[in-house]
């Protein structure tokens, strides 16, 4: 029912039972899904008894359990819509999880452009509405009455509800992400889009509670099912919006802070240079260690280098280096917010900054960025 951009590293086995992999992305069933499934079965079983006169308690329970599984499959297809579109756009997906009444697609990197966020967001509801159309055709084709007819009908209604609900303009729902993308495109500020999505989430939560109360006051047939679903969904929306707001605050780049002011000058040294000499040459600069073939093999880790130099000063500096990989390379022209997100999500203490021609331009250290952010926060 939602997508999210993760910033912490998580092992794929965490978060639930591994169901399968789609395009290499693990699909997990969270332990909380079982709680949501139990709630649906308990609340839906009496409704089945009223919709299928003469059905035994066992039959009603089995139909309710089957509907819960079909709903989970529908939500999974909804999430895979997000997942596959994100992968097609070059956005890495960490995992897909099903939990409680919904699901989430965890994208490892925030979409750099509003159009990409909007396209990924709309993919899920599009899948749900298409499923509603297919099951709606089957619903009309089947003779009315019977457990199969009821399951098809309820699956159609459920997919339509999932699609429409996710189009509501509040984070972390897909409609909230579409609202953020639109606001971001108009204002040029992702932060403004997140604010709009959080405000929308409050309105959505209030609307859910009001709809549940209307069912109770009107003594609707599904009043208790409606109440349970609405309370859980309102909690999901409020909690998700809070998480989105906090994540946006962490990735917000302060006005007036310039990345170039934080980047240390860079020095290139042969990887086989004695670690003692590399430490002397560093003198507050970033040191890129390069092999004879010109390949950069790492950035000098001064702490490790000091430990090594204490007992083996003539050892190659490469032994005290931090590897340089795609995740630890920044481009001088990258948006500051993208730089901040990379530093927060990658477990490295320094990053190599390249210029437009791919040459080393400097080194950004995590501690320098953290100190600058704290200084700006205190002044703010």
C-alpha positions in Angstrom: 0.0 0.0 0.0 3.0 2.3 0.2 6.6 2.8 -0.9 9.4 4.0 1.2 13.0 5.1 0.8 15.1 3.3 3.3 18.2 4.8 4.8 19.4 2.2 7.2 20.9 -1.1 6.1 18.8 -4.2 6.8 19.5 -7.8 6.1 16.9 -9.4 3.8 16.1 -12.0 6.4 14.9 -9.4 8.8 11.3 -8.4 8.9 9.5 -11.7 8.4 9.2 -15.0 6.5 10.8 -15.0 3.0 8.1 -16.0 0.6 9.9 -15.6 -2.7 12.1 -13.4 -4.8 10.9 -11.3 -7.7 13.6 -9.9 -10.0 16.0 -10.6 -7.2 14.0 -8.6 -4.6 13.0 -10.6 -1.5 9.3 -10.7 -0.6 8.7 -11.1 3.1 5.6 -11.8 5.2 5.9 -9.8 8.4 4.8 -11.4 11.7 2.3 -8.5 12.1 0.5 -9.8 9.0 -0.8 -12.7 11.0 -2.3 -10.3 13.5 -4.1 -8.4 10.7 -5.2 -11.7 9.2 -6.7 -12.9 12.5 -8.6 -9.6 12.9 -10.0 -9.9 9.4 -11.1 -13.5 9.9 -12.8 -12.7 13.2 -14.6 -9.7 11.9 -15.5 -11.0 8.5 -16.8 -14.4 9.5 -20.2 -13.1 10.9 -20.6 -11.0 7.8 -20.2 -14.1 5.6 -22.9 -15.8 7.7 -25.3 -13.0 6.8 -24.4 -12.9 3.2 -24.6 -16.6 2.7 -27.8 -17.8 4.5 -27.5 -21.3 5.7 -23.7 -21.3 5.8 -22.3 -23.1 8.9 -19.8 -21.4 11.2 -17.1 -23.5 9.8 -17.9 -22.6 6.2 -18.1 -18.9 7.1 -14.7 -19.1 8.8 -13.1 -20.9 5.8 -14.5 -18.3 3.4 -13.2 -15.5 5.6 -9.8 -17.2 5.7 -9.8 -17.6 1.9 -10.7 -13.9 1.5 -7.8 -13.0 3.8 -5.3 -14.9 1.5 -6.8 -13.4 -1.7 -6.5 -9.9 -0.1 -2.8 -10.6 0.7 -2.2 -11.7 -2.9 -3.9 -8.6 -4.2 -1.7 -6.4 -1.9 1.4 -8.3 -3.0 0.6 -7.6 -6.7 0.0 -3.9 -5.8 3.4 -3.8 -4.2 5.1 -5.6 -7.1 3.7 -2.9 -9.4 5.7 -0.4 -7.3 8.7 -2.7 -7.2 9.0 -3.4 -10.9 8.5 0.2 -12.0 11.1 1.3 -9.5 13.6 -1.2 -10.8 12.8 -0.2 -14.4 13.7 3.4 -13.5 17.0 2.3 -12.0 16.0 2.7 -8.4 17.2 -0.2 -6.2 14.6 -2.0 -4.2 15.7 -3.5 -0.9 12.6 -5.7 -0.2 8.8 -6.0 -0.3 7.0 -6.7 2.9 3.4 -7.6 3.7 2.2 -6.6 7.1 -1.1 -6.0 9.0 -3.6 -4.8 6.3 -1.1 -3.6 3.8 2.4 -3.8 2.3 5.4 -1.7 1.7 8.1 -1.5 -1.0 11.3 -0.4 0.4 13.3 1.6 -2.1 17.0 2.0 -1.1 17.4 5.4 -2.8 15.1 8.3 -2.8 13.9 9.1 -6.4 16.1 12.1 -7.6 13.2 13.7 -9.6 9.5 14.3 -8.8 8.4 12.6 -12.0 10.1 9.3 -10.9 8.4 9.4 -7.5 5.0 10.0 -9.2 5.4 7.2 -11.7 6.4 4.7 -9.0 3.5 5.8 -6.7 0.8 5.5 -9.4 1.9 2.0 -10.4 0.4 0.3 -7.3 -3.1 1.7 -7.6 -3.1 1.0 -11.3 -2.5 -2.7 -10.6 -5.2 -2.8 -8.0 -7.8 -1.1 -10.2 -6.9 -3.5 -13.1 -7.4 -6.4 -10.7 -10.7 -5.0 -9.7 -11.7 -4.8 -13.3 -10.7 -8.4 -14.0 -12.5 -9.8 -10.9 -15.5 -7.6 -11.7 -15.9 -9.3 -15.0 -15.7 -12.7 -13.3 -18.2 -11.5 -10.7 -20.8 -10.7 -13.4 -20.1 -13.9 -15.2 -20.7 -16.2 -12.2 -24.3 -17.1 -11.1 -25.1 -15.2 -7.9 -24.9 -17.0 -4.6 -22.4 -19.5 -3.3 -19.0 -19.2 -1.6 -17.0 -18.8 -4.9 -19.3 -16.0 -6.1 -18.9 -14.2 -2.8 -15.1 -14.5 -2.8 -14.9 -13.1 -6.3 -17.2 -10.3 -5.5 -15.4 -9.4 -2.3 -12.0 -9.6 -4.0 -13.2 -7.2 -6.6 -14.5 -4.8 -4.0 -11.3 -5.1 -2.0 -9.0 -4.4 -4.9 -11.2 -1.4 -5.8 -11.0 -0.2 -2.2 -7.2 -0.7 -2.1 -6.8 1.2 -5.3 -9.1 4.1 -4.4 -7.8 4.2 -0.8 -4.2 4.5 -1.9 -5.1 7.4 -4.1 -6.1 9.5 -1.1 -3.7 12.4 -0.8 -1.8 11.6 2.4 1.5 10.0 3.2 2.6 7.2 3.2 -0.2 6.3 0.8 0.5 6.4 -2.9 -1.8 9.4 -3.3 0.3 11.3 -0.8 3.4 10.5 -2.7 1.8 11.7 -5.9 0.8 14.9 -4.0 4.4 15.2 -2.9 5.7 14.7 -6.4 3.3 17.4 -7.7 4.2 19.9 -5.0 7.9 19.1 -5.5 7.6 19.7 -9.2 5.8 23.0 -8.7 7.9 24.4 -5.9 11.2 22.7 -6.6 11.4 21.6 -3.0 10.8 18.0 -1.9 10.5 19.2 1.7 7.4 21.2 0.7 5.9 18.2 -0.9 6.4 16.1 2.2 4.7 18.8 4.3 1.7 18.7 2.0 1.6 14.9 2.2 1.7 14.9 6.0 -1.1 17.4 6.2 -3.1 15.3 3.8 -2.4 12.2 6.1 -4.1 14.0 9.0 -7.2 14.6 6.9 -7.3 11.0 5.7 -7.0 9.7 9.3 -9.9 11.9 10.5 -12.0 10.8 7.5 -11.4 7.1 8.3 -12.5 7.6 11.9 -15.6 9.6 10.9 -16.6 6.8 8.4 -16.2 4.2 11.2 -18.4 6.2 13.5 -21.1 6.7 10.8 -21.2 2.9 10.5 -21.6 2.4 14.3 -24.3 5.1 14.6 -26.2 3.8 11.5 -25.9 0.2 12.8 -24.4 -0.9 9.4 -24.1 -4.6 8.7 -20.3 -4.3 8.6 -20.0 -1.8 11.5 -17.5 -3.9 13.5 -15.4 -4.9 10.5 -15.4 -1.3 9.4 -14.4 -0.1 12.8 -11.5 -2.5 13.0 -10.2 -1.8 9.5 -10.5 2.0 9.9 -8.7 2.1 13.2 -5.8 0.0 11.9 -5.6 2.1 8.7 -5.8 5.4 10.5 -2.9 4.2 12.8 -1.0 3.1 9.7 -1.4 6.5 8.0 -0.5 8.6 11.0 2.5 6.4 11.9 3.7 6.4 8.3 3.3 10.1 7.9 5.3 10.7 11.1 8.1 8.5 9.8 8.1 10.3 6.4 8.3 13.7 8.2 11.2 12.5 10.4 13.0 11.1 7.4 12.6 14.3 5.5 14.0 16.3 8.4 17.1 14.1 8.4 17.7 14.6 4.7 16.9 18.3 4.6 20.0 20.3 3.7 20.2 23.6 5.7 20.1 26.8 3.7 23.4 28.5 3.5 25.5 25.4 3.9 27.7 24.7 0.9 29.0 21.3 0.1 32.3 22.6 -1.3 33.1 24.2 2.0 33.0 20.8 3.6 35.1 18.9 1.1 38.8 18.4 2.0 41.5 18.7 -0.6 42.6 15.4 -2.0 46.1 14.0 -2.5 47.0 10.9 -4.6 49.7 8.6 -3.4 50.9 5.2 -4.6 49.2 2.4 -2.8 52.6 0.9 -1.8 53.7 4.1 -0.1 54.9 3.5 3.5 52.0 4.1 5.9 54.2 6.4 7.9 54.8 8.7 4.9 51.2 8.6 3.9 50.2 9.9 7.4 52.7 12.7 7.2 51.5 13.7 3.7 47.9 13.7 4.7 48.1 16.7 7.0 44.3 17.2 7.1 43.8 16.2 3.5 42.0 13.2 2.0 44.4 10.6 0.6 43.5 8.5 -2.4 45.8 5.4 -2.8 46.4 4.5 -6.4 48.0 1.4 -7.8 50.6 1.4 -10.6 47.8 0.9 -13.2 46.1 4.1 -12.1 43.2 2.3 -10.3 42.1 3.9 -7.0 42.1 1.2 -4.4 41.0 3.1 -1.3 41.0 6.2 0.9 43.5 6.3 3.7 41.9 5.6 7.0 44.0 7.8 9.3 42.9 6.0 12.5 43.9 2.6 11.1 47.0 4.1 9.6 48.1 5.4 13.0 47.6 2.0 14.6 49.6 0.3 11.8 52.4 2.9 11.8 52.9 2.5 15.5 54.3 -1.0 15.0 55.0 -1.3 11.2 55.7 2.1 9.8 57.0 0.8 6.5 54.0 -1.3 5.7 52.1 -0.3 2.5 49.5 2.3 3.1 47.0 0.2 1.2 46.7 -2.0 4.3 45.2 0.9 6.2 42.7 2.0 3.5 39.0 2.1 3.2 37.8 0.7 -0.1 36.4 3.0 -2.8 33.2 1.7 -4.4 30.2 3.1 -6.2 28.4 3.7 -2.9 31.3 5.8 -1.5 31.7 8.0 -4.7 30.0 11.4 -4.9 29.7 13.7 -7.8 30.6 17.4 -7.2 27.4 18.5 -9.0 25.0 16.2 -7.1 22.1 17.9 -5.2 23.1 18.4 -1.5 20.1 16.3 -0.4 21.3 13.4 -2.4 24.7 13.7 -0.8 23.2 13.8 2.6 21.1 10.7 2.0 24.1 8.8 0.7 26.2 9.6 3.7 23.4 8.6 6.0 22.7 5.3 4.3 26.2 4.1 3.6 28.4 2.7 6.4 31.6 4.6 5.5 33.4 7.5 7.3 34.7 9.2 4.2 33.6 9.6 0.5 35.5 10.4 -2.6 34.2 13.4 -4.5 34.7 13.4 -8.3 34.5 16.4 -10.7 32.5 16.4 -14.0 35.4 14.7 -15.8 35.6 11.9 -13.2 38.8 13.1 -11.5 39.2 13.2 -7.7 38.1 16.6 -6.5 38.1 16.1 -2.8 37.1 13.9 0.2 34.0 14.4 2.3 34.3 13.0 5.8 31.2 12.0 7.7 32.4 13.8 10.9 32.8 17.1 9.0 29.3 16.9 7.6 27.8 15.9 11.0 29.6 18.9 12.7 28.3 21.3 10.1 24.7 20.1 10.4 24.8 20.3 14.2 26.2 23.8 14.0 23.5 24.9 11.7 20.8 23.2 13.9 22.1 25.1 16.9 22.0 28.5 15.1 18.5 27.6 13.8 
